[in-house]
Amino acid sequence: MGLVAATFKLMPEGADADLAKIKKEIESKVDAREIKEIPIAFGLKLIEVLLVFDDKEGIGSVEEKLKSIHGIASVESGDVTLL
């Protein structure tokens, strides 16, 4: 088995969401390698998270951890690759 690198796109509940608070909660739940804010439109920003984790954990369980963060409306997995 090995390591998986995956990106996740997290959509906040609104343009007035506290992104700093959301980022801190992300860091407390998962070992994020990189967290970026990507402007979408009208002040709304998407949070993109790069994670590296053991493939035994599974992408579904990581996605569920991210969905449980307060202030997140949706989570979408992006690129996934074995390392």
C-alpha positions as CSV (number, residue, x, y, z in Angstrom):
1,M,0.0,0.0,0.0
2,G,1.1,3.6,-0.2
3,L,0.3,7.3,0.1
4,V,-2.3,9.2,-1.8
5,A,-2.2,12.9,-2.7
6,A,-5.5,14.4,-3.3
7,T,-7.0,17.9,-3.7
8,F,-10.4,18.9,-2.3
9,K,-12.5,21.9,-3.2
10,L,-14.5,23.2,-0.3
11,M,-17.3,25.7,-0.9
12,P,-18.1,27.9,2.1
13,E,-21.8,28.5,3.0
14,G,-21.5,32.1,1.8
15,A,-19.3,35.1,0.9
16,D,-19.4,36.3,4.5
17,A,-18.0,32.9,5.9
18,D,-15.1,33.3,8.3
19,L,-12.4,31.6,6.1
20,A,-9.6,32.0,8.8
21,K,-11.8,30.0,11.2
22,I,-12.6,27.4,8.6
23,K,-8.9,27.0,7.7
24,K,-8.0,26.5,11.4
25,E,-10.7,23.8,11.7
26,I,-9.4,22.1,8.5
27,E,-5.9,22.0,10.0
28,S,-7.2,20.5,13.2
29,K,-9.1,17.7,11.4
30,V,-6.6,16.7,8.7
31,D,-2.9,17.1,7.9
32,A,-3.2,19.6,5.1
33,R,0.0,20.2,3.0
34,E,-1.5,23.3,1.4
35,I,-4.6,25.4,1.8
36,K,-5.4,28.1,-0.9
37,E,-8.3,30.6,-1.3
38,I,-9.5,30.8,-4.9
39,P,-11.7,33.8,-5.8
40,I,-14.9,32.6,-7.5
41,A,-17.2,35.7,-8.0
42,F,-18.9,38.5,-6.0
43,G,-16.6,38.0,-3.0
44,L,-17.1,34.3,-2.8
45,K,-13.9,32.2,-2.3
46,L,-13.4,28.5,-2.7
47,I,-10.9,26.8,-0.4
48,E,-8.6,24.2,-2.1
49,V,-6.9,21.8,0.2
50,L,-4.0,19.4,-0.8
51,L,-3.7,16.4,1.4
52,V,-1.4,13.4,1.6
53,F,-2.7,10.4,3.5
54,D,-2.4,6.6,3.7
55,D,-4.5,4.8,1.0
56,K,-5.9,2.6,3.7
57,E,-7.8,5.6,5.1
58,G,-9.7,6.0,1.9
59,I,-10.8,9.1,0.1
60,G,-14.4,8.8,1.4
61,S,-13.4,9.0,5.0
62,V,-11.3,12.1,4.4
63,E,-14.1,13.7,2.5
64,E,-16.5,13.1,5.4
65,K,-14.1,14.8,7.8
66,L,-14.0,17.8,5.6
67,K,-17.8,17.8,5.2
68,S,-18.2,17.9,9.0
69,I,-16.5,21.3,9.2
70,H,-18.8,24.1,10.3
71,G,-19.3,26.7,7.5
72,I,-18.7,24.3,4.6
73,A,-21.6,23.9,2.1
74,S,-20.0,21.2,-0.1
75,V,-16.8,19.2,-0.7
76,E,-15.6,18.0,-4.1
77,S,-12.6,15.8,-4.7
78,G,-10.3,16.9,-7.5
79,D,-7.0,15.3,-8.5
80,V,-6.1,12.0,-6.8
81,T,-2.8,10.2,-7.3
82,L,-0.7,7.5,-5.7
83,L,2.7,8.6,-4.5
